[in-house]
Each structure stands twice: as C-alpha cells, then as structure tokens.
Amino acid sequence: MEISIFGVDLSRNAASATSLDTIRAQIERAERQGFSGYWLPQAAGLDALTVLAAVGSGVDMPMGVAVVPVYTRHPVALAQQALTANKALNGNLTLGVGASHRVFVERVWGQSFDRPVGYMAEYLEILLLLLEERQAYMRGKRVVMRGELDIEGPACPVMVAALGPRMLELAGRAAAGTVTWMAGLKTIRDFVAPTITDAAAAAGRSAPDVVVGLPVCVTDDIEGARARATGLLSKEEQASSYKNMLEREGLSGAGEICVIGSEDEVSEKLAAFMSAGATSILAAPIGTEDEIDRTWEALAALCC
C-alpha cells in the first residue's frame, strides 16, 4: 500500500511544528521506515514549499504540499517557488493547489470567490505553462501572464484539490490528479474517483492520481480518540464543501471520517479506500504522543 505521512498538527492547523528540526526528523523517519513520501499542509503556519526546500534536500523521497490556495499567489510567483523547491528536492516535489473556501477568500483575503472553477482553469493553464515550458503569454478574464522564467530543472506534477464535480472534471482534464482531505469512503468510491477518471479518459489522458488524505489513529481507546478527533476537526466541518461531503457520507461530524482503531482495523479501513479508487493514502497521525508513535509504526508496516 502506498502511504505518505502528512505532517499536520490538527490542533494548530499548521505545519507539524514551528521547529524545522522537528520536521526534518519526521522526513528522515518517513524515509527510514519506508513510507512512500512526506507532505506538508499550506495553512497559517510555516510556508510548506520553503520548509521542504530547506530541510528536505538531503532526502531522496517524494514530497508534496497540500494545498497552496491559488488566490494568495499569482501563478508566476507559485511557479518560481515550486521550480526552485523542486530543484532543491531533486525533482521529488508534487504541488497541490486548491481554491480554498469562500470564507477565507472573501473575508480573510478580500477577494472575489465568484466562479472559482473558471478562476482555477485560467490559473492552472498559466501555472502549467510556466512549470513545463517556462513561459506563458495568456490574458484570461481574471488571470494574466506575459513573460518567461529563467529557471533550469524539472517540472513538478500538479494536483488540484477538488470535491465538487466541475473542479474534479477540471483536475481530470488538466492536472495530474486530485488530493482530498477528510473525504469519506463513499465519496471516494461513488463520486471522486469515477468523476476525475472519466474526465481524464474523455480528454485522452492517462488515469489520474487520487491521493486521499485522512487523519489516522491506531489506539485501543477508540471512543476517546474519536471524541478528541471530533473536537480537533470541528472548525473544518463548517466549510460548505466539507458539509456537502458529510451529507453524502451520511455522517454527523468530521470526526467520523477519521480512521481509528487497532492495527488490523486501520489496515482494513485503508485497504477499503484503495479498493474504492484511491491511488495512495496521505495519512496524518493523530492522538496522544503514544498513539501517534504507534500509528507511525502501524502505517510503516503497511507500506510496500
């Protein structure tokens, strides 16, 4: 099973720690234990691309960012940063981008969230041109770029965070795939995987990656772990996209999405996601210090 570690601290909604040494240690542990990769979130904490370039350059392992909100950076700025980080990481970077949520785009960043799929389509076209050809001459309705980049090195694959049908179709047509967070089994099986795969096939593209991000806790105290997870995730479930996903799953709260149980139970649940269409798992170990360590060990045993 392909499993990467997602270095997220749900209690702070930030990178796993403010200490670069801590993140470096996690990356080295992930490599040592045979994980498929290591990813960081892009939230209100440390800048994920900068962190990976700074502390991950000596590790030959896939790394990723999930996800950079496109409204916070012009595509030329993001392309420059991604190409630079990818060069530092010896071509091992995967870049995740997303539209974020209306509350952040409008209330926090003061921009319009009108027609996010259209905005993403223009943004993605320019971003991919800059990453792959190092030049873009395009004037969209909302995004413009006329110029070139003088950066040598490999391009990186781009994943689009998507839970809506039109965004998933765009990801299938134009990107390497999608990366989800807290999407349940029914959502992956019945909606995400078939929608993006059909869109890619219609565009004559190869099957896209479906990277499924999930909080995971290996524990004997299932009820206690579930209660703690529900509290940690209470803010995230307020976003409309997550509300829609919970309704599709028939669940009452985001804590029910978490993969919690014994080693065998967690293995079975993650295997079910793979059978449902996930191409890899992005696991965020949660819980007490002992539970997190136990979760790392259990996940490492599942990697192949």
GUMINU-744329 format. One record per residue (C-alpha): residue number from 1; residue in one letter; x, y, z. Coordinates in pm, 1 decimal. Layout:
// GUMINU-744329
    n  res         x         y         z
  NUM    A         X         Y         Z
...
// end
This chain:
// GUMINU-744329
    n  res         x         y         z
    1    M       0.0       0.0       0.0
    2    E     134.2     344.0     -91.4
    3    I     121.0     560.5     219.9
    4    S     276.0     902.1     272.6
    5    I     293.6    1090.1     600.5
    6    F     102.1    1419.0     619.8
    7    G     287.8    1637.4     869.0
    8    V     -12.1    1826.2    1000.4
    9    D     -90.1    1923.4    1357.6
   10    L    -468.2    1942.5    1363.6
   11    S    -468.2    2119.0    1697.4
   12    R    -288.2    2415.1    1542.9
   13    N    -399.7    2388.9    1179.0
   14    A     -40.3    2443.6    1077.6
   15    A     275.1    2262.9     982.0
   16    S     368.5    1982.6    1217.0
   17    A     583.6    2214.3    1426.9
   18    T     740.4    2558.6    1420.1
   19    S    1074.2    2380.7    1454.0
   20    L    1245.5    2295.6    1127.2
   21    D    1443.1    2033.4    1317.2
   22    T    1120.5    1854.5    1409.2
   23    I    1001.8    1848.0    1050.3
   24    R    1343.6    1732.0     932.7
   25    A    1327.0    1449.3    1184.4
   26    Q     984.2    1347.5    1056.4
   27    I    1107.9    1344.6     696.9
   28    E    1407.2    1132.0     791.6
   29    R    1186.6     893.9     989.1
   30    A     945.3     860.9     696.2
   31    E    1235.3     773.9     465.4
   32    R    1387.6     531.8     715.0
   33    Q    1060.6     348.9     771.8
   34    G     987.2     309.4     402.5
   35    F     694.6     546.8     354.9
   36    S     604.7     646.6       0.2
   37    G     657.7    1014.9      75.8
   38    Y     614.0    1307.6     310.8
   39    W     375.5    1600.7     262.6
   40    L     309.2    1926.4     442.8
   41    P      -5.8    2136.9     453.3
   42    Q     -16.5    2500.1     348.0
   43    A    -214.2    2678.5     616.4
   44    A    -142.2    2959.9     859.9
   45    G     188.8    2820.5     979.3
   46    L     522.3    2782.8     807.8
   47    D     533.7    2811.3     430.3
   48    A     533.2    2449.0     317.3
   49    L     733.1    2485.3      -4.7
   50    T    1003.4    2683.3     171.4
   51    V    1022.1    2430.6     454.8
   52    L    1054.5    2130.2     221.9
   53    A    1328.1    2302.1      20.0
   54    A    1511.4    2397.4     339.5
   55    V    1505.4    2066.8     527.0
   56    G    1423.9    1800.4     267.7
   57    S    1701.2    1849.0      13.8
   58    G    1918.5    1570.3     150.9
   59    V    1642.9    1308.9     140.6
   60    D    1567.0    1125.2    -183.0
   61    M    1195.0    1066.8    -131.1
   62    P     875.9    1206.2    -288.0
   63    M     744.6    1512.8    -107.4
   64    G     435.8    1721.8    -157.1
   65    V     234.1    2022.0     -49.4
   66    A    -140.9    2000.5       3.9
   67    V    -253.7    2254.7     -82.5
   68    V    -148.3    2606.3    -181.6
   69    P    -454.4    2835.3    -213.3
   70    V    -441.9    2987.4    -560.0
   71    Y    -595.3    3317.5    -451.6
   72    T    -293.9    3400.7    -233.7
   73    R     -24.3    3384.5    -504.3
   74    H      -2.0    3484.8    -868.2
   75    P      85.3    3178.1   -1080.6
   76    V     424.9    3322.8   -1172.1
   77    A     517.2    3351.8    -803.3
   78    L     399.9    2999.4    -731.5
   79    A     575.1    2859.4   -1039.4
   80    Q     903.2    3024.3    -938.0
   81    Q     878.6    2888.7    -586.6
   82    A     772.8    2539.0    -695.1
   83    L    1050.4    2511.1    -954.6
   84    T    1306.0    2629.9    -701.1
   85    A    1183.7    2387.4    -434.4
   86    N    1167.6    2102.0    -683.8
   87    K    1526.9    2166.0    -785.5
   88    A    1631.9    2155.8    -419.8
   89    L    1439.8    1829.7    -377.7
   90    N    1598.8    1662.9    -682.7
   91    G    1272.5    1654.0    -876.1
   92    N    1073.9    1485.5    -597.9
   93    L     809.3    1755.7    -544.4
   94    T     436.0    1727.2    -607.5
   95    L     249.0    2057.4    -591.4
   96    G    -108.1    2061.2    -469.3
   97    V    -323.7    2366.3    -538.1
   98    G    -676.9    2448.5    -436.9
   99    A    -939.3    2720.8    -437.6
  100    S    -975.1    2709.3     -57.2
  101    H   -1313.7    2821.1      78.3
  102    R   -1532.2    3127.1      32.9
  103    V   -1489.2    3238.3     394.0
  104    F   -1111.9    3265.1     353.5
  105    V   -1107.6    3409.3       3.4
  106    E   -1363.9    3681.4      71.7
  107    R   -1343.1    3756.6     444.0
  108    V    -973.4    3697.2     507.3
  109    W    -805.5    3778.4     174.4
  110    G   -1062.7    4027.5      45.4
  111    Q   -1100.9    3874.4    -299.4
  112    S   -1396.2    3751.7    -501.7
  113    F   -1487.2    3384.3    -483.8
  114    D   -1713.4    3420.5    -787.5
  115    R   -1683.7    3125.9   -1028.7
  116    P   -1389.4    2950.4    -862.0
  117    V   -1372.4    2678.8   -1127.7
  118    G   -1327.1    2937.8   -1402.2
  119    Y   -1059.3    3111.9   -1198.6
  120    M    -882.1    2782.3   -1133.9
  121    A    -893.5    2690.3   -1503.2
  122    E    -714.6    3011.5   -1603.0
  123    Y    -471.9    2989.2   -1312.8
  124    L    -389.9    2625.5   -1382.8
  125    E    -328.9    2684.7   -1753.6
  126    I     -75.3    2959.3   -1679.9
  127    L      85.2    2766.7   -1394.6
  128    L     136.0    2453.3   -1605.4
  129    L     280.3    2653.5   -1894.7
  130    L     530.0    2815.8   -1661.1
  131    L     623.7    2487.3   -1496.5
  132    E     659.2    2289.2   -1818.3
  133    E     767.5    2547.1   -2078.2
  134    R     894.5    2831.3   -1853.5
  135    Q     683.1    3082.8   -2042.3
  136    A     319.9    3189.6   -2064.6
  137    Y     156.9    3452.3   -2279.9
  138    M    -207.0    3449.3   -2185.3
  139    R    -470.5    3701.3   -2093.1
  140    G    -763.9    3539.6   -1923.6
  141    K   -1066.8    3712.6   -1782.8
  142    R    -912.7    3719.1   -1435.1
  143    V    -554.3    3591.9   -1459.1
  144    V    -284.9    3738.0   -1684.3
  145    M      76.2    3643.3   -1752.1
  146    R     301.0    3758.9   -2033.3
  147    G     658.5    3653.6   -1977.7
  148    E     916.7    3388.4   -1912.8
  149    L    1106.5    3226.7   -1627.7
  150    D    1479.4    3161.9   -1635.8
  151    I    1492.3    2856.5   -1409.0
  152    E    1652.1    2527.4   -1504.4
  153    G    1536.2    2197.3   -1362.7
  154    P    1245.3    1955.6   -1381.4
  155    A     879.7    2047.1   -1372.4
  156    C     665.5    1902.5   -1094.2
  157    P     325.4    1735.8   -1119.5
  158    V      30.6    1945.4   -1007.5
  159    M    -266.7    1809.4    -814.5
  160    V    -592.9    2000.2    -774.2
  161    A    -789.1    1973.5    -450.6
  162    A   -1145.9    1909.2    -558.1
  163    L   -1470.5    1793.4    -400.7
  164    G   -1716.8    1945.1    -649.5
  165    P   -1798.4    1785.3    -987.1
  166    R   -1674.2    2070.0   -1207.5
  167    M   -1348.6    2108.3   -1017.6
  168    L   -1292.8    1732.7   -1035.3
  169    E   -1356.5    1738.2   -1409.3
  170    L   -1104.0    2020.4   -1448.6
  171    A    -849.7    1822.5   -1245.8
  172    G    -904.7    1520.7   -1469.2
  173    R    -867.4    1723.1   -1788.9
  174    A    -565.4    1930.4   -1694.3
  175    A    -381.4    1810.5   -1383.8
  176    A    -201.5    1500.3   -1261.7
  177    G    -487.2    1418.0   -1028.9
  178    T    -652.9    1528.8    -709.9
  179    V    -568.3    1530.4    -341.3
  180    T    -854.3    1515.4     -92.5
  181    W    -877.5    1583.8     277.4
  182    M   -1136.4    1418.2     500.5
  183    A   -1330.2    1268.5     210.8
  184    G   -1508.1     952.8     318.2
  185    L   -1517.3     611.0     157.6
  186    K   -1849.8     659.6     -20.7
  187    T   -1735.4     994.5    -155.7
  188    I   -1414.7     849.0    -297.6
  189    R   -1580.4     537.3    -440.1
  190    D   -1901.4     681.4    -582.2
  191    F   -1800.7    1036.1    -671.7
  192    V   -1437.4    1146.9    -663.4
  193    A   -1264.8     853.1    -833.2
  194    P   -1517.6     794.5   -1114.2
  195    T   -1567.2    1165.2   -1187.8
  196    I   -1199.2    1251.4   -1224.5
  197    T   -1114.7     926.4   -1403.3
  198    D   -1393.4     970.7   -1659.7
  199    A   -1285.6    1331.8   -1721.4
  200    A    -925.9    1225.1   -1780.9
  201    A   -1032.8     948.6   -2018.3
  202    A   -1255.1    1188.1   -2214.5
  203    A    -956.5    1421.4   -2253.2
  204    G    -735.1    1136.6   -2374.2
  205    R    -520.2    1146.3   -2063.3
  206    S    -387.2     861.1   -1852.4
  207    A    -561.8     765.6   -1530.0
  208    P    -514.2    1040.7   -1269.6
  209    D    -379.1    1000.4    -918.7
  210    V    -629.8    1013.2    -635.0
  211    V    -438.5    1095.0    -316.4
  212    V    -668.2    1052.3     -16.7
  213    G    -575.2    1249.5     293.9
  214    L    -708.5    1113.8     623.3
  215    P    -644.3    1158.6     995.5
  216    V    -537.1     820.1    1133.9
  217    C    -508.1     694.7    1490.5
  218    V    -408.1     344.9    1599.5
  219    T    -539.0     301.3    1952.4
  220    D    -725.4      79.9    2197.1
  221    D    -928.7     378.7    2319.1
  222    I   -1148.5     417.7    2012.7
  223    E   -1424.0     623.0    2177.4
  224    G   -1175.8     859.1    2339.8
  225    A    -979.3     903.4    2018.2
  226    R   -1298.7     969.6    1822.9
  227    A   -1410.3    1232.4    2071.8
  228    R   -1073.8    1407.1    2057.5
  229    A   -1074.3    1398.5    1677.1
  230    T   -1424.6    1544.4    1664.4
  231    G   -1309.8    1838.1    1873.4
  232    L    -999.7    1895.5    1661.7
  233    L   -1193.9    1890.0    1335.9
  234    S   -1498.1    2089.6    1444.5
  235    K   -1388.1    2407.7    1266.2
  236    E   -1307.1    2234.4     939.0
  237    E   -1651.7    2081.8     903.8
  238    Q   -1805.9    2429.2     887.8
  239    A   -1681.1    2480.4     531.3
  240    S   -1953.7    2419.4     273.4
  241    S   -1752.9    2164.8      74.4
  242    Y   -1695.0    1954.4     385.5
  243    K   -2060.2    1987.4     487.0
  244    N   -2163.8    1854.1     147.2
  245    M   -1921.1    1566.5     181.7
  246    L   -2052.4    1475.1     525.9
  247    E   -2408.3    1475.8     390.1
  248    R   -2300.2    1246.7     107.1
  249    E   -2144.9    1010.9     360.5
  250    G   -2446.3    1024.4     588.2
  251    L   -2228.2    1128.3     881.9
  252    S   -2298.4    1379.3    1155.7
  253    G   -1945.6    1513.6    1208.4
  254    A   -1597.1    1526.5    1062.8
  255    G   -1457.8    1314.8    1344.1
  256    E   -1639.7    1015.9    1198.9
  257    I   -1424.6    1039.9     886.3
  258    C   -1106.3     963.3    1081.0
  259    V    -956.2     617.3    1050.0
  260    I    -940.3     497.7    1409.8
  261    G    -891.1     150.7    1555.7
  262    S    -645.2    -128.5    1613.1
  263    E    -364.4    -210.8    1371.0
  264    D    -584.7    -462.1    1189.6
  265    E    -887.1    -231.5    1181.3
  266    V    -685.5      58.6    1041.7
  267    S    -531.3    -170.8     780.4
  268    E    -875.2    -289.5     668.3
  269    K   -1015.4      63.1     651.3
  270    L    -724.1     198.6     448.5
  271    A    -737.4    -101.4     215.0
  272    A   -1104.6     -21.1     155.5
  273    F   -1009.3     329.3      40.1
  274    M    -756.1     181.0    -201.9
  275    S   -1021.7     -53.4    -339.9
  276    A   -1256.7     244.0    -372.8
  277    G   -1023.1     424.3    -612.9
  278    A    -750.5     587.3    -406.6
  279    T    -406.4     550.7    -562.8
  280    S    -229.7     640.8    -238.7
  281    I    -305.2     738.1     120.3
  282    L    -187.6    1061.9     281.4
  283    A    -200.9     975.2     649.7
  284    A    -196.2    1233.7     928.2
  285    P    -118.4    1052.8    1255.6
  286    I    -324.7    1198.8    1540.2
  287    G    -382.8    1129.1    1908.1
  288    T    -170.7    1126.2    2218.3
  289    E     207.7    1108.4    2189.1
  290    D     199.2     731.1    2237.9
  291    E     -86.9     688.2    1989.1
  292    I      93.9     894.3    1727.2
  293    D     407.7     683.0    1762.6
  294    R     202.5     363.3    1746.1
  295    T      26.5     496.4    1436.1
  296    W     357.5     567.7    1262.6
  297    E     473.3     212.7    1332.1
  298    A     148.1      56.0    1215.2
  299    L     140.4     259.8     894.7
  300    A     504.1     178.0     820.3
  301    A     419.5    -193.0     841.4
  302    L     156.0    -144.0     568.3
  303    C     388.1      26.1     320.3
  304    C     504.3    -174.9      22.3
// end
